Structures are given as structure tokens and as C-alpha cells.
Amino acid sequence: MAPPKRVEDTAPTPALKGGCSCWHTLRLAHHALHEVLPTVTAESCPDTLNLHLHTVYSDGRMQPEDTIRQAMAAKVKHIAITDHHSVAGYRLARRFLQGQGGGGLPTLWVG
């Protein structure tokens, strides 16, 4: 199985990295999450990493932009928008992140 395409392979942007939150099915040596997963501990979620977030485009209550703002305020490093049957929330979150400047932005993963 070939590794999945990363977001930067399909839509380059300095603010985003990409990958698949379904890491258990991947050959991690060829995947961007290979560097992240060894750092994950029981305390990582939700303060450093949250790979299961829903927005109003699924069964969540927050707009995608507000989800990103909240992650930025909490200094979360890795997030994934996992809305059911929709990529609209992910796209809006990605667009919002692309408009942000400076460092300290969370990595937005997609799978």
C-alpha cells in the first residue's frame, strides 16, 4: 500500500502539514506522523494533540475557524477535523490557518 498523500503534496502552504489520522493502517516510516506518534502520551490529549474534532458541519457546535482559534489559544500542536460525511469544516479550517501569520500554529491533519 502506498503512503497517503500529504496536504503539502496537494496544496502547498507553509502553515500546514498533512497526513492521515488513521495511523494504525499506515507504514509509518513513510509518513509524516512517524515523528509525532512517538511523542504521544496519555497526557497528550487534548492539551497537545486532538485528532478527533467535529465542527458545525457534522455533530459539533463550533465553527471551524473558532475551533482553530481555540486550539491556538490552548497551544494545541496537532489537530484533525473529523466531521462526518463532509470536508467543508476541514476546508474552512485550512483556509483560516493559511491566513494566520507567525509561529505557534497547530498542524492540521487530514485523513
C-alpha positions as CSV (number, residue, x, y, z in Angstrom):
1,M,0.0,0.0,0.0
2,A,1.4,3.4,-1.0
3,P,1.5,6.0,1.8
4,P,-1.3,8.6,1.6
5,K,-0.6,12.0,0.0
6,R,0.1,14.7,2.5
7,V,-1.7,18.1,2.3
8,E,1.6,19.8,1.3
9,D,1.8,17.4,-1.7
10,T,-1.5,18.6,-3.0
11,A,-2.0,22.1,-1.6
12,P,1.3,23.6,-0.6
13,T,1.3,26.1,2.3
14,P,3.9,26.9,4.9
15,A,1.3,26.9,7.8
16,L,0.0,23.3,7.3
17,K,1.3,19.8,7.4
18,G,-0.8,16.9,6.4
19,G,-1.3,13.2,6.9
20,C,-3.8,10.7,7.9
21,S,-5.2,10.4,11.4
22,C,-5.8,6.7,10.7
23,W,-2.2,5.9,11.6
24,H,-2.7,2.3,12.5
25,T,-3.1,1.3,8.9
26,L,0.0,3.1,7.6
27,R,3.6,2.2,7.2
28,L,4.8,4.9,9.5
29,A,8.4,5.0,8.2
30,H,7.0,6.8,5.1
31,H,4.5,9.1,6.8
32,A,4.7,12.5,8.5
33,L,3.1,11.1,11.6
34,H,6.1,8.9,12.1
35,E,7.8,11.8,14.0
36,V,4.7,12.8,16.0
37,L,3.4,9.5,17.3
38,P,6.4,8.5,19.5
39,T,5.9,11.8,21.4
40,V,2.2,10.9,22.3
41,T,1.5,10.1,25.9
42,A,-1.7,9.7,27.9
43,E,-1.4,13.4,28.8
44,S,-1.2,14.5,25.2
45,C,-4.9,14.7,24.5
46,P,-6.4,17.2,24.4
47,D,-3.7,19.6,25.5
48,T,-1.1,18.9,22.9
49,L,-2.9,16.7,20.3
50,N,-6.5,16.2,19.4
51,L,-7.1,14.2,16.3
52,H,-10.9,13.9,16.7
53,L,-12.7,17.3,16.4
54,H,-16.1,18.0,14.9
55,T,-17.5,21.3,13.7
56,V,-21.0,22.5,12.9
57,Y,-20.6,20.7,9.6
58,S,-21.1,17.5,11.5
59,D,-22.2,17.0,15.1
60,G,-20.0,19.7,16.7
61,R,-21.1,23.1,18.0
62,M,-18.3,25.3,16.8
63,Q,-17.5,26.9,13.5
64,P,-14.2,25.6,12.0
65,E,-12.5,29.0,12.5
66,D,-13.5,29.1,16.2
67,T,-12.2,25.5,16.6
68,I,-8.8,26.7,15.2
69,R,-8.8,29.8,17.4
70,Q,-9.5,27.7,20.5
71,A,-6.6,25.3,19.6
72,M,-4.3,28.2,19.0
73,A,-5.3,29.8,22.4
74,A,-4.7,26.5,24.1
75,K,-1.4,26.0,22.2
76,V,-2.5,22.6,20.9
77,K,0.1,21.4,18.4
78,H,-1.8,18.8,16.3
79,I,-5.5,18.7,15.4
80,A,-7.7,17.0,12.9
81,I,-11.2,18.0,11.8
82,T,-13.1,14.7,11.6
83,D,-16.6,15.8,10.6
84,H,-18.9,13.0,9.4
85,H,-19.6,12.9,5.6
86,S,-18.2,16.4,5.0
87,V,-14.9,18.1,4.3
88,A,-16.4,21.6,4.5
89,G,-15.2,22.2,8.0
90,Y,-11.7,21.0,7.2
91,R,-11.5,23.3,4.2
92,L,-12.6,26.3,6.2
93,A,-10.2,25.4,9.0
94,R,-7.4,25.1,6.4
95,R,-8.2,28.4,4.8
96,F,-8.4,30.1,8.2
97,L,-5.0,28.7,9.1
98,Q,-3.5,29.8,5.8
99,G,-4.5,33.3,6.6
100,Q,-2.7,33.3,10.0
101,G,0.8,34.6,10.3
102,G,3.6,33.8,12.6
103,G,4.5,30.7,14.5
104,G,2.7,28.6,17.0
105,L,0.1,27.4,14.6
106,P,-1.3,23.9,15.1
107,T,-0.6,21.3,12.5
108,L,-3.9,20.4,10.8
109,W,-4.1,16.7,9.8
110,V,-6.4,15.2,7.3
111,G,-7.2,11.5,6.6
